[in-house]
Amino acid sequence: MAKKVCEDGCAATKGENAHVWQVWGSLEWKHGGSGGGKGVQRARQLFDAAIAADKTLISAYHSWAMLEKREGNKAKARQLLVKGLAAADHGKRPASHVYVALARLAESESDVEAARQWYKLGVASGNFRDCGPALTAWAIMEAKQGNEKVSRELFQKSLKGAKSRFAWLSLGTWELRWGNIEEAREVLREACDLFPSDAAIAQGYANSFTKSSEKCEADMEMARDLFEKAVDIDDKNQYAYYGWAMGEWLLDKDVDRARELFQEGIWSGPTTSQAAKLFSSWAHMEAVEDQNIELSRSLYSCANKIKPKSTKILLNWAKDERSVGEEVRGEELEGLARSISAGHSVQSQRQQTAKLHPGQVVNEISETKSLTALSIETNSEIVRTLAESLESISYSSEASEAVKVLPEIVDEFITKWNMYFENQKRFKRSQSRSVDGGSSPLPSPIFEQ
């Protein structure tokens, strides 16, 4: 029905409404499956039609790029995103989500420095309400790199913008991972006050009470109340069932209640990846607490059927087999895990694509002129300005002093970016007011070497 509406819409607008083409393409992709099937091919054609109808519609490039990324075509995804930046309406600021997408592509290729530069541009491409997702994604990357102070400052910047539940939840979760239990509880308590009907935040807050440190103790009673709240809000929140079951088992030593919660969590979505984790943890509990290896094997087998390529499940299973003296079975499971790991290594080598630093973006645009599906003007002045500006803000990831002043660099770059666009606006106003046909002086470059 939805596809028919889009088809009728395209006919009614004589194919000139790019947004309708894009929505239609997204529907084909969503319902047509993956793996290069007919739905994917059709979605590509429709995204191409959207761009043909409006070459400045950056969201069409982004949607197409996400499709290619999901299909494993990272190089083409990157080309589409860069083409989108080149074709964007230069009277408007490019959407930060495109820079975030480029940053995540760089992250997936282990090019952390390039990802940082793309995140900088994403942060600089709008006000704080617009760039919150870019700040949050950047903060998570820095957290993964072990830069706790920088990550926290970026998270806090993102909280100053639009109210983003994900930013609050992410900061609280990372405070837990850093071992700052009290700080995590404070962040998640405030998040619960801001988002009282959010199951994920209630579940994250509950998790904080299952942890302990030298300064504070675990509180299973408080955790239990919050877990119950989380599943009352969303009875399919398998993360809440998992955390609750683990708390009942490890903190309250209530194995029977833990079994019930593992079961409830699995029945809320028996084929999901989280269900595999519930099966696996339940299996381990049975092996440890009751030495019930037969039940444990059945549960591990269920987990393996859901995620047959999970080496973690196989290795945990092998460990439990060895704990009851089943060395041969344990060795077989470990051998299967090794073969899966070897297969993953070969596949990742085949899919590895060339890394692209934002400073190379203009060259990348020139090199992709032959992309047959796209025929847009590539001499984008704004992209050239973005690329040149990186020379003045780049820093080495090995230089710890530079990492310390990263937030100040971001603030300075945002100021420069805002000045640049204000100059652009003044220039355009002066052009529109000109009555004698004379040329107005160009705005002075804001990013000087």
N, C-alpha and C positions, 0 to 999 in steps of 0.2 A: 504494500500500500504506500509506504513512504517513498519507495523508488518511483512509483507511478506518479506521485505528487511532484517529485523533482522533474521527471520527464515532461509532465504537463507544464510545469513552470518554465522550463527551458524553451518549450514550444511557444508559450505565451509571450516570452520576452525576446523571441527570435534569436535565442542563444547568446544574448548580450549581457546577461546577468552572471558574473563570475562566481558569486556566492552560491547560487543554486547549483552550478556545475561542481563546486567544491563539496557541498553537502552530499550530493549524489555520489561523488567519488568516495567520500568517507563511508557512506552506507554500503557501497559495493565492497570496499575493503573489509569492513567489519563483518559483513555477512557472507563474504565470498571465500573466507579461509585464507591460508597462507601457503607458502611453498611454491609460489609462481603459478597458482591456478588461475582459472578464468576470472574469478573475482578480482584478483590482484592485477591482472592484465587490463581488465575493464576499468579499474580504479585509476590506473596510470593514464589511460586515454581521457578519462573525465577530468583528472587534475590538469592534464595538458590543455584541455578545452577551457578550463577555468583561467589558466594563465594566458591563453590566446585572447580571451574576452577582456582580461584586465591584467596587463603585464606588471602592474604595481601591487597586486594583491599578494602581500607577503605571506598571509596565512595559507594560501594554496601551495606555495613552495614548501612551507613548513610541513603541511600535511603529507605531501608527496615524499618529502625527505624522511619523515617518520616511517612511512611505508617501506621505503628502501632500506632504512636501518633495520627494521624488523625482519626484512627478508635477507639480511646479511650483506647488503650492498652498501658498505660504509662510504666508499669513495664517491659513489653517485649521490648518496645522501648529503655528503659535504658539498659537492658541486651545486646541488639544488639550493642549499641554504645560502651559499655564497652568491649564487645567481639572484636569490631573493633580495639579499642586501644591496646588490648592484642595481636592481630594478625598482627598489622601493621608492615611494613618493618622497622626494627630498624635502618637501615642505613639512613633512611630519617626521617625528623621531622614530627610528626603526624599533620595532617591538623587541623587548629584552629577551623574550622566549627564544628567538632565533639564535642569539648569542649563547644562551644557555644550552641549546641543542648542539651548537658547535663545540662548546666546552665539554659536554658529555661525550661527544664523539672522541675528542682528544683524550679524555680520561680513559675511555675504553681501549685506547691504543697506548696507555701508560705514558702519555705525553703531558705530564703535570704542568710544566711551565707554559705550554701553549694553552692549556685549559685555564690557567690563571689569567692569561691575557684576554681570553674570550670573556671570562666572567667580569673582568674590569670593564670591558665595553658594554656588557649587559647591564651592569650597575649604572654606568654613565649614560645609558640611552633613555632614561626617564627619571621622574621624581621617585621619592622613596616608596610611594604607594604602588608604583608600577614595577619597581625593581626588587621588591621583596623576595620573589621566587629565585631571582639570580643571586641575591645575597645568601639565601638559605642554602641553595645548591653549592655555592662556593664555600660556605662555612662547613658543610658536610665533607667536601673534598679535603679541606685543610685539616679537619678532625681525623680523617683517614690517614693523612700524612704525618700525624703526630704533633701538629701545630696547635696545641690546645688553646693558648692565649689568643692567637689570631682568630681561630675558629669561634671562640666565645664572643669576641668583639664584633665579628661579622654577624653572628646570630642576633646579638643585641641591637645592631643597626637594623636588621630586618624586622625586629619587633616594634620599631618606632613607626613603621609604615602601616599598611592596611592590616587588619586583624587576621592573621594567618594561623589557623589551628596547627598546620604542619610545622611552622617555624617554632611555635611553643613546644610542641611534642618532640621535635628533633632536638632542641636545646636540652630539654629535660632528660631525654634518653641518653644524650652524650654526656651530660653531667654524671649520670649513673655509671656509664662506661669508664669515665675518668676517676671514679671512686668518690665523687663528691656527693654523698648521699643526702646530706642536709640541703645543699643547694638545689639538687634535683627535686626534692620534695617541695621546696619553696616555689620553684618554677612551675611545677605541675599542679600545685595547689592553686596558684594564680590562674593557670590555664583552665582548670576545672571551673573556677568562678566565671571566667570569660565565656567558656563553652560548656555549660552544664549538661547539655544533651549529646555530648560527643563521647561515643563508646571507646574510641581509641585512646583518648586522653584519660578517661577514667581507668582504663586498663593499664596505661603507662604509670599513672599515679599509684595504682595498686601494686604494680611491680616494685616501685621504690620502697614499699614497706616490707617486701620480702628480702631486702638487702640490709646489711649491717656494716658498721665500721667501728673504729675506736670511739667515735664521737656519738654515734646513735645506734640503737638496737633495732632489730627487725620487729615488726608488729603484725602478726598474722591476723589478729582480730580486725584491725583496721583494713588490712589488705583484703580480707574476706568480704567486708562490707562493700569495698570499692569494686572488686571483681563481680560481686552480685549486681551492683549498679550497672556495670558495663554490659553484662549479658541481658539485663532487663531492657536496656536501650537497644541492644542488637544481639538477638539470640543466636546469630550466626557468626559472632566474633570468636573465631577459633583461637586467636592469640590470647584472649582472656581466659578461655577454658584451659589452655595449655599452662599459662602462668599460675592460675588458680590450682590446678592439679599438682603442679610441681611444688607449690607452697604447702599444700596439705600433706604431701609426701615427705618433703625434706625438712620442713619446719615443725609441722604439727604431728608428724609420724602417723598420719591417719591414711593407711594404705587403701582401705575400703572406700573412703570418700574420694581418694585420688582416682581409683578405678572408675567410679561413677562419673567423675568429671572428664576423664579421658574418653569414655564412651559417649557422653553428651556432646563433647567437642567434635568427635568423629562423625556422629550422626547429623550434625549441623551442616556438614559438607564432606561426604565420604570420599570424594575423588580429588580434593584439592592438595596442593603441595604441603599446606599446613597440616592436613590430615595425616600425611606421611610422617610428619614430625611427631604428631600425637601417637600414632602407632608405634613408632620407634622408641619413644620415651616410655611408653607403657610397657613395651617389650623389655626394656632395660630394667624397669622397676620389678617386673615379675622375676627376672633372672637374679636380681640382687636380693630381693626381700624373701621370696618363697622358693628360690632355686627351681622354679617351675620352667624348665628349659623347653618343654614341649609347647606350652602356651606362648612362651617367649618367641620360639621359632615361627609359630603361626602369625604372631603380630608383626614380626620382622618381615615375614613373607608378604603380608598385606602392604607394608610400607614400601617394599621393593617393587611390588606390582604398580604402585602409583608413581614411583620415581625409580625406574629401572637403571638409570645411569648415575645414581647418587652413590659416590664412593664413601661418603660419611656413614650412610646407613649400613653398607656392607662391612665397613671396618668396625663399627660398633657391634654389629652382629658377631663378627669374628672374635672380638674381644670377649664377649659373653660366652661364646662357645669354648674358648680356651679356659675361661674361668671355671668351667665344669669338667675340664679334662678332655674336651673334644678337639685335640690339636689338629687332626687331619681335616676336619670340617672347617676349622678356623683358617688353616692354610689355603683351602680351596676358595673361601670367601675373600681372603686378602689377595689371592691371585686374580680373581675376577675384578676386584677394585683396581689393581695395577693395570690390567688390560684396558679398562675404561679410561683411566688417567692417560695412558699412552695414546689412546684414540683422540682424546680431547686436545692433547699437545699437537698432534698432526693437523687437526682441524683448525686450531687457532693460527698455526703457521700459514696455512693456505689462505685464511681470511684476512691476514694482516695487511693493512693498507698503509700507504705513505702518510707520514705525519705532516700536518699543515699548521704552521705558526701564523697567527693573525697578520704579522708583518709581511707574509707572502700572499696575502689575499688578492692583491691586484694581479699578480702573475697567474694565480689560480683561475681568476676570471678570464684572463686572456686565453689560457690553455683550454678552457671548456667551451670555446666558441663553437666547436664542432658538435656539441651535444645536440643531436638531431631533433629532439622533442622540444627544444627551446630556441627561440630566435629573438633575443632582446638586446637592447643597447647595453654595451658592457663598459663604456667609459664613464663609470660612476665617480663623480668628484667626491662624494661623501665617503665612499669606501676608500678612495685614495687618501683622504684626510685621516680616516681612522687608522689606516696602516702606518702612515707617517707619524701619527701621534704616539704610537707605541714606542718609538725610539726614545722619547723623553720620559716614559714611565716604566720601562722594562727594568727588571731586576733579576738577579741570579738566585735560583732556589737554594743554592749552597751557601749563600751569604746570610748568616743568621741575623746580622744587624738590619739588613734590608727587610727581612721577614717581620722584624719587630715594628717597623714603621709602616707596614702595609696599610693599616687603616687610614693613616695620614695621606698616603699616596692616593688612595681612593677618593678621599675628600677633595684633594687638590684637583684630581682629574674631573670629578663631577663639576666643580666650579668652572674649570676651563670649558667643559662641554656645554654648560648652560650659557656661558659667555658667547660661545661660538654660535649657538642657535639664536640668541638675542641679536647678534650682529646680522645673521641671515634674515631675520624678521625685519630689522630696520632697513636693510638693503632692499628687500622686496617692497616695503612700503614706499621707499623713496622712488623706486621704479614706477610704481602705479600712479604716483602723484606727478610724475614728470609730464609736462605739457608741451615742451618744445622738442621732444624727440631726442634730446641729447643723452649721452650715456652717463650714468651715475657711477661714482667711484666704487670699486669693489671693496667689500669689507676686509679689514686687515686680517691676516691669518692669526688664529688664536694659538695654534700649536707650532711654535717656533723652535727650531733646533738650537 
